Amino acid sequence: MRPILTLILGLTLAAGLAGCSASDHAPETAADSLDSVQQSDQIVTGTGTISFVDIEGGFFAIQSDDGAKYDPTGSLDEDFQTDGLRVRFSLQPKEGVMTTRMWGTPVDVQGIERIEDE
């Protein structure tokens, strides 16, 4: 009886691990399907809104018009630390980086400018 139980547990474990393997195809994201944010050579450009996020003492982040959330590493320049400020941005996602805030994609800000009221 014991060898059968061991075999069943082994097969169950193998099936579970096979289901967790990485896929060669990345899932389609909102950024893939909308024109408001574009990615090229690992640079994300688009428009969005500065938001104050009240996590880990609070920080300013960027939420793009398509709903993607970006967590600037370091902090935004004081001129852009205004909740609700509309901006045009150029960001570089940081590969393999995790933050204690765990909110959005960690990014380096390559360029940012205010969008004046139209």
Secondary structure as GFF3:
##gff-version 3
##sequence-region A 1 118
A	DSSP	alpha_helix	2	19	.	.	.	ID=ss1
A	DSSP	alpha_helix	30	33	.	.	.	ID=ss2
A	DSSP	beta_strand	37	40	.	.	.	ID=ss3
A	DSSP	beta_strand	43	53	.	.	.	ID=ss4
A	DSSP	beta_strand	59	64	.	.	.	ID=ss5
A	DSSP	beta_strand	69	72	.	.	.	ID=ss6
A	DSSP	three_ten_helix	78	80	.	.	.	ID=ss7
A	DSSP	beta_strand	86	93	.	.	.	ID=ss8
A	DSSP	beta_strand	105	114	.	.	.	ID=ss9
###
